[in-house]
Amino acid sequence: ETASGSPDRLAAAGSGQVLPLKELVREKTAQLEQEVIVSALKKFNGNVTHTANYLQISRKALQLKMKEYGINVIGENAQIFEPVTIGFPSRENIGKAGFSGTTIGHHAVLRSGTIIYCDVIIGDNFQSGHNTLIREKTRIGDRTAIGTATIIDGNTRIGNDVILQSMVYIPTNTIIGDHVFIGPNAVLTNDR
């Protein structure tokens, strides 16, 4: 067994060669850094400013690290009914490191089958129905409910106090303001 605690940890994949110490130290340091950041974010309920102050780094440096590690932030008192996928890489990020995670505010309810891509920011008191899909670069305000089997394509903005009923389709580049209700089975089109 090696010093890292696993028998083949130092062996490069399939080659039988030992990884250089410098590379191993870099990998372990990054792993530890990510664990410390995630722990601090949990301690401060995802508040980036408080977490950065606690870690004694700038807010911008923390945000860059969160992007580097693809860290998802979920506010306190969230109810997540598995299976749920949060921070799924978008097409351009599949197989890459260093893409933005997902941020979800406090008191969220995510029902089973929900898939939320990377680089999505959702406010407080959000609720998803079963099998909801939210694509990358979407911003959703506070107190918003997305119904069962609703699809929100990427680069979309949804305001506060919005209700999208079941099986609604929202296309890319759509902006929905505050206090909007969209009934079931609605299909929006975007002629831009």
VMD Tcl script that draws the C-alpha trace (Angstrom):
set ca {
  {0.00 0.00 0.00}
  {1.25 3.49 -0.83}
  {1.47 6.50 1.46}
  {-1.83 7.84 0.08}
  {-3.70 4.88 1.55}
  {-4.72 3.15 -1.68}
  {-2.55 0.51 -3.35}
  {-2.57 1.90 -6.89}
  {-3.09 5.59 -6.19}
  {0.38 6.61 -7.31}
  {0.41 4.46 -10.43}
  {-0.53 6.34 -13.57}
  {-3.57 4.88 -15.29}
  {-2.57 1.66 -17.05}
  {1.12 2.55 -17.35}
  {2.44 1.24 -14.05}
  {4.51 4.43 -13.73}
  {4.56 6.40 -10.51}
  {3.13 9.93 -10.67}
  {5.70 12.64 -9.97}
  {5.51 13.96 -6.42}
  {4.76 17.48 -7.68}
  {1.71 16.26 -9.62}
  {0.45 14.18 -6.69}
  {0.82 17.13 -4.29}
  {-1.02 19.43 -6.74}
  {-3.89 16.92 -7.04}
  {-4.19 16.38 -3.26}
  {-3.98 20.14 -2.59}
  {-6.80 20.83 -5.05}
  {-8.91 18.08 -3.48}
  {-8.35 19.50 0.03}
  {-9.04 23.05 -1.15}
  {-12.33 21.97 -2.69}
  {-13.37 20.17 0.53}
  {-12.53 23.26 2.63}
  {-14.50 25.56 0.30}
  {-17.56 23.27 0.27}
  {-17.47 22.97 4.06}
  {-17.20 26.76 4.49}
  {-20.04 27.38 2.02}
  {-22.25 24.99 4.02}
  {-21.28 26.75 7.27}
  {-22.45 30.08 5.84}
  {-25.47 28.68 3.98}
  {-23.99 29.45 0.57}
  {-23.31 33.12 1.35}
  {-20.27 33.87 -0.82}
  {-19.29 37.11 0.96}
  {-19.28 35.54 4.44}
  {-17.51 32.43 3.14}
  {-14.80 34.52 1.45}
  {-14.26 36.55 4.62}
  {-14.02 33.36 6.67}
  {-11.50 31.84 4.24}
  {-9.61 35.18 4.11}
  {-9.77 35.42 0.32}
  {-11.54 37.91 -1.92}
  {-15.10 37.28 -3.02}
  {-13.90 37.18 -6.63}
  {-11.21 34.59 -5.78}
  {-13.85 32.41 -4.11}
  {-16.17 32.70 -7.11}
  {-13.31 31.69 -9.42}
  {-12.56 28.67 -7.21}
  {-16.25 27.72 -7.20}
  {-16.21 27.90 -11.00}
  {-12.97 25.90 -11.18}
  {-14.42 23.10 -9.08}
  {-17.97 23.27 -10.45}
  {-19.29 23.67 -6.92}
  {-23.04 23.76 -6.38}
  {-24.47 25.88 -3.57}
  {-27.79 24.90 -2.01}
  {-29.37 27.14 0.64}
  {-30.51 25.95 4.02}
  {-33.68 23.97 4.65}
  {-33.78 22.57 1.12}
  {-35.82 19.43 0.56}
  {-34.39 17.25 -2.20}
  {-36.29 14.12 -3.19}
  {-33.81 11.91 -5.02}
  {-32.99 11.27 -7.76}
  {-32.19 14.91 -8.57}
  {-29.31 16.12 -10.76}
  {-27.80 19.51 -9.91}
  {-24.99 21.15 -11.89}
  {-25.13 18.86 -14.93}
  {-22.52 20.05 -17.46}
  {-23.84 21.84 -20.53}
  {-22.86 20.60 -23.99}
  {-19.76 22.82 -24.13}
  {-18.66 21.68 -20.65}
  {-18.96 17.90 -20.96}
  {-15.61 16.37 -20.08}
  {-14.16 19.67 -18.89}
  {-13.27 20.98 -15.46}
  {-13.78 24.57 -14.44}
  {-17.41 25.28 -15.26}
  {-19.84 27.13 -12.99}
  {-21.95 25.13 -10.60}
  {-25.58 25.77 -9.70}
  {-26.78 28.07 -6.91}
  {-30.15 27.43 -5.29}
  {-31.55 29.67 -2.54}
  {-33.01 28.78 0.85}
  {-36.14 26.65 1.42}
  {-36.13 24.99 -2.02}
  {-38.16 21.89 -2.79}
  {-36.72 19.76 -5.60}
  {-38.87 16.79 -6.53}
  {-37.57 13.56 -8.02}
  {-36.48 13.61 -11.63}
  {-35.49 17.29 -11.55}
  {-32.41 18.07 -13.67}
  {-30.73 21.46 -13.30}
  {-27.75 22.19 -15.54}
  {-24.63 24.12 -14.56}
  {-24.50 27.92 -14.39}
  {-28.06 28.26 -13.09}
  {-28.98 30.64 -10.27}
  {-32.29 30.13 -8.46}
  {-33.67 32.32 -5.67}
  {-35.30 31.44 -2.34}
  {-38.49 29.40 -1.89}
  {-38.21 27.67 -5.27}
  {-40.24 24.53 -6.02}
  {-39.89 22.09 -8.88}
  {-42.37 19.46 -9.95}
  {-41.27 15.95 -10.91}
  {-39.11 15.56 -14.04}
  {-38.44 19.27 -14.49}
  {-35.54 20.29 -16.77}
  {-33.75 23.63 -16.37}
  {-30.93 24.28 -18.85}
  {-27.70 26.30 -18.40}
  {-27.42 30.08 -17.96}
  {-30.91 30.38 -16.52}
  {-31.76 32.82 -13.73}
  {-34.89 32.29 -11.64}
  {-36.14 34.70 -8.95}
  {-37.64 34.11 -5.51}
  {-40.90 32.28 -4.76}
  {-41.11 30.58 -8.14}
  {-42.77 27.22 -8.84}
  {-41.98 25.15 -11.93}
  {-44.52 22.40 -12.60}
  {-44.05 18.74 -13.44}
  {-42.40 17.92 -16.80}
  {-41.72 21.58 -17.58}
  {-38.69 22.35 -19.77}
  {-36.81 25.64 -19.52}
  {-34.19 25.93 -22.25}
  {-30.99 27.82 -21.52}
  {-30.21 31.50 -21.22}
  {-33.61 32.30 -19.77}
  {-34.63 34.85 -17.13}
  {-37.61 34.25 -14.87}
  {-38.68 36.85 -12.30}
  {-40.06 36.63 -8.76}
  {-43.43 35.12 -7.81}
  {-43.81 33.15 -11.04}
  {-45.84 29.96 -11.47}
  {-45.28 27.74 -14.48}
  {-47.80 24.90 -14.43}
  {-47.11 21.33 -15.61}
  {-45.70 20.54 -19.05}
  {-44.79 24.11 -20.03}
  {-42.05 24.69 -22.60}
  {-39.93 27.86 -22.34}
  {-37.49 28.36 -25.27}
  {-33.96 29.76 -25.15}
  {-33.50 33.51 -24.61}
  {-36.91 34.04 -23.01}
  {-37.48 36.70 -20.35}
  {-40.45 36.27 -18.00}
  {-41.13 39.15 -15.60}
  {-42.44 39.12 -12.02}
  {-45.90 37.88 -10.97}
  {-46.52 35.75 -14.06}
  {-48.75 32.68 -14.25}
  {-48.47 30.31 -17.21}
  {-51.06 27.53 -17.38}
  {-50.49 23.84 -18.08}
  {-49.32 22.57 -21.49}
  {-48.34 26.06 -22.69}
  {-45.65 26.26 -25.36}
  {-43.93 29.60 -25.74}
  {-42.18 30.50 -28.97}
  {-39.33 32.89 -29.44}
  {-39.00 34.53 -32.84}
  {-35.71 36.33 -32.18}
}
mol new
graphics top color blue
foreach p $ca { graphics top sphere $p radius 0.5 }
foreach p [lrange $ca 0 end-1] q [lrange $ca 1 end] { graphics top cylinder $p $q radius 0.2 }
display resetview
